[in-house]
Amino acid sequence: MAGYTENQQDHLRRLRRIEGQVRGLQRMVEDDKYCIDVLTQVSAANRALQSFALSMLEEHMAHCVADATAKGGAEAEAKIKEASEAIARLVRS
């Protein structure tokens, strides 16, 4: 079971809202909206995705990483390394 399973419906709602934002961007471009207005919406969509990513990371740390560290050993080391790499990717994006 994934760490986010309990909140899966909430996550799906958030992703659908983000999808709606991206579709709105497509309509803005099709309708030749002002560049700055489009860029403002791009920024909002980026923030929404970043917020979603942080939420997923928090749940991963609270469930998957915490469970693995409680067991210890190689699995714990692997989960910590995996989480560190995910954090690095988020910071670079």
C-alpha positions, 0 to 999 in steps of 0.5 A: 500500500502506498503512503498516500492511499488514505488521501488518494481522492484528495490527491486526485482532486488536486491533480484534476484542478491542476489539469484544469489550470493547464487546459485553461492555459491552452485556451488562453494561448488559443484565444491570443491572451496577453503574454503576462496573463498567460505567464501568471497562470503558468506560475500558478500551475507551477506552484500547484504542482510544487505543492502537490509534490511536497504533499506527496513527499511528506506522505512518503517520508511519514509512511514509506521512509518511516516504516523502512527506518523502523526495520533498519538495514539496507532497506532503510538506507535505500529509502533514505537515499531515494527520498534524498534524491527526490528532494534534490530533484524537487529543489532543482526544478 
